[in-house]
């Protein structure tokens, strides 16, 4: 795990790959809970038998936004920033889902620190590039830039 010691360490790391998370297996229970939380019960996600029979994926697939939400737990496996008073998600750039995530898939997040700029209130705004890889797939499940503000 990469440990950043403060804003100067983040600034010095612009343009570097900061790490790769461990693999996370996507289970049907997680997909079902996400469907309950969001109200998105489309059969390609929650109807196992129908997805096996009718879906081009041969199994239920994770919601794209479920995959996107996994950036939080995956990045916690990659790095931490010491001395942070508060972290705030500021937004996303260029989020795309190049390949589906069938139930049982293993995902990991390959992260790069793209930019870091000071912001008012004693913080920095950091842009991370995420490439969420699916084990055995030729294309990533997700590519996105997340923007986070850290206040010290």
C-alpha positions as CSV (number, residue, x, y, z in Angstrom):
1,X,0.0,0.0,0.0
2,X,1.2,3.4,-0.9
3,X,1.2,6.0,1.9
4,X,1.2,9.7,1.0
5,X,2.6,11.8,3.8
6,X,0.8,15.0,2.8
7,X,0.1,17.5,0.0
8,X,3.7,17.8,-1.1
9,X,4.0,14.0,-1.5
10,X,0.8,14.0,-3.6
11,X,2.1,16.9,-5.8
12,X,5.4,15.1,-6.3
13,X,3.6,12.0,-7.5
14,X,1.8,13.6,-10.5
15,X,2.1,11.3,-13.6
16,X,2.9,8.1,-11.7
17,X,1.2,4.8,-11.3
18,X,0.5,4.6,-7.5
19,X,-0.5,1.0,-7.3
20,X,-2.8,-1.9,-8.1
21,X,-5.4,-3.2,-5.7
22,X,-6.0,-6.8,-4.7
23,X,-8.7,-8.7,-6.6
24,X,-12.3,-8.3,-5.5
25,X,-14.8,-11.0,-6.5
26,X,-18.3,-9.8,-7.6
27,X,-20.9,-12.0,-6.1
28,X,-24.7,-12.1,-6.8
29,X,-25.5,-10.9,-3.3
30,X,-23.6,-7.6,-3.9
31,X,-25.5,-7.1,-7.2
32,X,-28.8,-7.8,-5.5
33,X,-28.1,-5.4,-2.7
34,X,-27.1,-2.7,-5.2
35,X,-30.4,-3.3,-7.1
36,X,-32.3,-2.9,-3.8
37,X,-30.4,0.3,-2.9
38,X,-30.9,1.9,-6.4
39,X,-34.2,0.5,-7.5
40,X,-32.5,-0.9,-10.7
41,X,-33.9,-4.4,-10.9
42,X,-33.4,-5.0,-14.6
43,X,-33.3,-8.7,-15.2
44,X,-29.8,-8.8,-16.7
45,X,-28.6,-8.0,-13.1
46,X,-31.0,-9.9,-10.8
47,X,-32.8,-12.7,-12.7
48,X,-30.1,-15.5,-12.7
49,X,-32.1,-18.0,-14.7
50,X,-33.2,-15.6,-17.3
51,X,-29.8,-14.0,-17.6
52,X,-28.3,-17.5,-18.2
53,X,-30.9,-18.3,-20.9
54,X,-31.4,-14.9,-22.6
55,X,-28.5,-12.6,-21.9
56,X,-25.6,-12.4,-24.4
57,X,-23.3,-12.5,-21.3
58,X,-24.5,-16.0,-20.1
59,X,-24.9,-14.8,-16.5
60,X,-26.1,-11.8,-14.6
61,X,-23.9,-8.8,-14.9
62,X,-23.1,-6.1,-12.3
63,X,-24.6,-2.7,-12.8
64,X,-22.2,-0.2,-14.4
65,X,-22.8,2.1,-11.4
66,X,-22.0,-0.7,-9.0
67,X,-18.7,-1.2,-10.7
68,X,-18.1,2.6,-10.5
69,X,-19.0,2.6,-6.8
70,X,-16.3,0.0,-6.1
71,X,-13.7,2.6,-6.8
72,X,-14.0,3.6,-3.1
73,X,-13.2,0.2,-1.5
74,X,-10.6,-0.7,-4.3
75,X,-8.7,2.5,-3.8
76,X,-8.5,1.9,-0.1
77,X,-6.4,-1.2,-1.0
78,X,-4.0,1.0,-3.1
79,X,-3.2,4.0,-1.0
80,X,-3.9,6.2,2.0
81,X,-3.1,9.9,2.7
82,X,-1.9,10.7,6.2
83,X,-3.0,13.9,8.1
84,X,-6.2,14.3,6.1
85,X,-8.9,16.1,8.1
86,X,-11.6,15.4,5.5
87,X,-11.8,13.9,2.0
88,X,-14.6,14.9,-0.4
89,X,-15.5,13.3,-3.8
90,X,-15.6,16.2,-6.2
91,X,-16.6,14.4,-9.4
92,X,-15.7,12.2,-12.3
93,X,-14.3,12.6,-15.8
94,X,-14.4,10.2,-18.8
95,X,-16.2,7.3,-17.1
96,X,-16.7,4.4,-19.5
97,X,-17.6,0.7,-19.1
98,X,-15.8,-1.1,-22.0
99,X,-16.7,-4.6,-20.9
100,X,-19.4,-6.2,-18.7
101,X,-18.8,-7.7,-15.3
102,X,-20.5,-11.1,-15.1
103,X,-21.3,-12.5,-11.6
104,X,-18.2,-14.2,-10.3
105,X,-15.8,-11.9,-12.0
106,X,-12.6,-10.7,-10.2
107,X,-11.8,-7.0,-10.5
108,X,-8.8,-4.9,-9.5
109,X,-8.1,-1.2,-9.8
110,X,-4.9,0.1,-11.4
111,X,-4.4,3.7,-10.3
112,X,-2.4,6.6,-11.6
113,X,-2.2,10.1,-10.0
114,X,-2.9,12.4,-12.9
115,X,-3.0,15.9,-11.3
116,X,-2.9,17.6,-8.0
117,X,-3.6,21.3,-7.5
118,X,-4.1,23.4,-4.3
119,X,-7.6,24.5,-3.4
120,X,-9.0,27.0,-0.9
121,X,-9.4,25.9,2.7
122,X,-6.0,24.2,3.0
123,X,-6.5,21.3,0.6
124,X,-5.6,19.8,-2.7
125,X,-7.7,18.6,-5.5
126,X,-6.3,15.3,-6.9
127,X,-7.3,13.6,-10.1
128,X,-6.8,9.8,-10.3
129,X,-7.1,7.6,-13.4
130,X,-8.6,4.3,-12.7
131,X,-8.4,1.2,-14.9
132,X,-10.6,-1.5,-13.4
133,X,-9.4,-4.7,-14.9
134,X,-11.5,-7.9,-15.1
135,X,-9.4,-11.0,-14.6
136,X,-9.1,-12.8,-18.0
137,X,-10.9,-10.0,-20.0
138,X,-9.2,-8.3,-23.0
139,X,-10.8,-4.9,-22.1
140,X,-11.2,-3.2,-18.7
141,X,-14.6,-3.2,-16.9
142,X,-14.2,0.5,-16.2
143,X,-12.0,3.4,-17.1
144,X,-12.6,6.7,-15.3
145,X,-10.9,9.7,-13.7
146,X,-12.1,10.5,-10.1
147,X,-11.5,13.9,-8.6
148,X,-11.1,14.0,-4.8
149,X,-10.4,17.0,-2.5
150,X,-8.3,16.4,0.5
151,X,-8.2,18.9,3.3
152,X,-5.4,18.9,5.8
